[in-house]
Structures are given as C-alpha cells and as structure tokens.
Amino acid sequence: MINKQSLWFLTLFSLILVLSVYYITMPNELLLTNNSDYTEKTSGEVEDEKSNAEVTITESETLVAMRVSLEEEREEMMADLRGTLTSEEATAEEKNNAYEQIKYLTDIKGKEEQLEEKIKEQFSLDNFVKIDNNEVKVVAIKKDHDSSLANQIMKSVQEEFTEKVYVSVKFEK
C-alpha cells in the first residue's frame, strides 16, 4: 500500500512540476490577448483581412538552428533530472538537487528570452542569447561587424544582472 501511495505522490508531483515549468516558460504574449479588434469586426471583414495578409519570416536559419540545438540539449538535461526526481533509489538530497537544477534551467530560459526581447527592441536586431553560468553569449544578425554596437549590447545585457558576467557578442550575416 505504501508503494502505491509513493508512486501516486511522485506521479502527481511530476505532473505539477512539468505544468509549472510549462507556465513559467510560456511567453507573455500567449497569456495576454486582446480580442477587441476581432469582436468589433464582422466575420466577412476578418476573412477579407486574412486573405490579404502577407506572412514574412525574417529570422535567420542560423538562429533557428542555435535555438533548436540549445532546446534539445536542455530537454535532455531536464529528462535526466526528472528521472532523478522520480527514481526510488535516489536520496532526498539528490532529488532536492535535481529539483533545484530544474528550477535553475527554467529561470535561465526565461532570462534568455527576456534578453533576446530587450536586444530586439533596443537595437532592432534578430539575436540568440545563451547563458552558461556567468557567461552570456549573444549572436546577432547583422552584415557589418560594429564594435560600438557590440559594446552597447554588452552594457545592455550586463544591466540585467546584479553580479558581473562575461558577455560576448558575435555578429552573423
């Protein structure tokens, strides 16, 4: 009976953990919706707008590849950590460390998205940000390698951290 209770507890705990990670990492744009424009128009007007709309994708293939690679790497780490959390053989300290690591990875992902948005807004550049301990790597899409722009990006990124971090900026074409 105790084994069933433990199994149910770990199953529910894992479900709650996965859902909380999902909601923490969800972009704010999905949570905040403004349907006032949609409700004021008739359905015919909305259909006309949809058929006339142009879709343009401006993000570089390099950035997409970097994001996919980072996401796969982090998913593997998260899967290992979730396995530790649900393992019956793991000690309480190991489970606690795994939980803290999952929380850290979730926070890092949110910080990376925040920095990407900030750089995109301030400098109008498509970019990729990767945080690894106290090192922040920024890859921006720009044909010209501008050292003063790189310096401004570094300062902008450093403003988001309380402690000193090593920031590197790389320009891709």
C-alpha positions in Angstrom: 0.0 0.0 0.0 2.8 2.4 0.8 4.4 1.8 -2.6 1.2 2.7 -4.4 0.9 5.9 -2.3 4.5 6.8 -3.1 4.0 6.1 -6.8 0.9 8.3 -6.9 2.6 11.1 -5.0 5.6 11.0 -7.3 3.3 10.9 -10.4 1.3 13.9 -9.2 4.4 15.8 -8.1 6.0 15.2 -11.5 2.8 16.4 -13.2 2.7 19.6 -11.1 6.3 20.2 -11.7 6.0 19.8 -15.5 3.0 22.1 -15.6 4.7 24.7 -13.5 7.8 24.7 -15.8 5.4 25.0 -18.8 3.6 28.0 -17.4 6.8 29.7 -16.3 8.5 29.3 -19.7 5.3 30.3 -21.6 5.8 33.6 -23.4 3.8 36.5 -22.0 2.2 37.2 -25.4 0.2 34.0 -25.1 -1.1 34.9 -21.8 -2.1 38.5 -22.8 -4.6 38.5 -25.6 -6.5 41.5 -27.0 -9.6 40.4 -28.8 -11.3 43.8 -29.0 -10.3 44.3 -32.7 -11.7 40.9 -33.6 -15.1 41.3 -31.8 -15.7 44.8 -33.4 -15.5 43.5 -37.0 -17.9 41.3 -38.8 -16.7 37.8 -39.9 -16.6 38.9 -43.5 -14.2 41.7 -42.8 -12.0 39.3 -40.8 -11.9 36.8 -43.7 -11.0 39.6 -46.2 -8.2 40.7 -43.9 -6.8 37.1 -43.6 -6.8 36.6 -47.3 -4.9 39.9 -47.9 -2.4 39.4 -45.2 1.2 38.8 -46.1 3.3 36.5 -44.0 7.0 37.2 -43.8 9.6 35.3 -41.8 12.7 37.2 -41.1 14.5 35.1 -38.6 17.8 33.6 -39.7 18.3 29.9 -40.2 21.4 30.2 -38.0 19.4 31.5 -35.1 16.8 28.8 -35.5 19.5 26.1 -35.6 21.1 27.5 -32.4 17.7 27.6 -30.6 16.9 24.1 -31.6 20.3 22.8 -30.5 20.0 24.5 -27.2 16.5 23.3 -26.7 17.5 19.7 -27.4 20.4 19.9 -25.0 18.3 21.4 -22.2 15.5 18.8 -22.8 18.0 16.0 -22.3 19.2 17.6 -19.1 15.6 18.1 -17.9 14.7 14.5 -18.7 17.7 13.2 -16.7 16.7 15.5 -13.8 13.1 14.4 -13.9 14.3 10.8 -13.9 16.3 11.5 -10.7 13.2 13.1 -9.2 11.0 10.1 -9.9 13.7 7.5 -9.0 13.0 5.4 -5.9 16.7 4.8 -5.5 17.7 8.5 -5.3 18.2 10.1 -1.9 16.3 13.1 -0.8 19.4 15.2 -1.3 19.8 14.1 -4.9 16.1 14.7 -5.6 16.4 18.2 -4.0 19.5 19.0 -6.1 17.6 17.8 -9.2 14.6 20.0 -8.4 16.9 23.0 -7.8 18.7 22.3 -11.2 15.3 22.1 -13.0 14.3 25.4 -11.4 17.7 27.0 -12.4 17.3 25.8 -16.0 13.8 27.2 -16.2 15.0 30.6 -14.8 17.9 30.7 -17.3 15.5 30.0 -20.2 13.2 32.9 -19.1 16.2 35.2 -18.7 17.5 34.3 -22.2 14.1 35.1 -23.7 14.0 38.4 -21.8 17.4 39.4 -23.0 16.5 38.4 -26.6 13.4 40.6 -26.5 15.4 43.5 -25.0 18.1 43.4 -27.7 15.5 43.1 -30.4 13.6 46.1 -29.0 16.6 48.3 -28.3 18.8 47.6 -31.3 16.3 46.1 -33.9 18.4 43.0 -34.3 17.4 39.4 -34.6 19.5 37.6 -32.0 20.2 34.5 -29.9 21.2 34.5 -26.3 22.7 31.6 -24.3 23.5 31.8 -20.6 26.0 29.4 -19.2 26.8 30.0 -15.5 28.4 33.5 -15.5 28.9 33.6 -19.3 26.4 35.2 -21.7 26.8 34.6 -25.4 24.9 36.8 -27.8 24.7 36.1 -31.6 23.2 39.0 -33.6 22.3 39.0 -37.3 24.0 42.0 -38.9 26.2 42.2 -42.0 28.6 44.8 -40.6 30.6 44.0 -37.5 30.2 47.1 -35.4 32.4 47.2 -32.2 30.5 50.2 -30.7 27.2 48.3 -31.2 28.7 45.2 -29.6 29.8 47.4 -26.7 26.3 48.8 -26.3 24.8 45.3 -26.4 27.2 44.2 -23.7 26.3 47.1 -21.5 22.6 46.4 -22.0 23.0 42.8 -21.1 25.1 43.5 -18.1 22.4 45.8 -16.7 20.1 42.8 -16.3 22.5 41.1 -13.9 23.4 42.0 -10.3 26.8 40.3 -10.4 29.4 40.7 -13.1 29.0 38.3 -16.1 31.2 37.7 -19.1 29.3 38.9 -22.2 30.4 38.0 -25.7 28.8 39.4 -28.8 29.2 37.7 -32.2 27.7 39.1 -35.5 26.5 36.7 -38.2 25.4 37.5 -41.7 
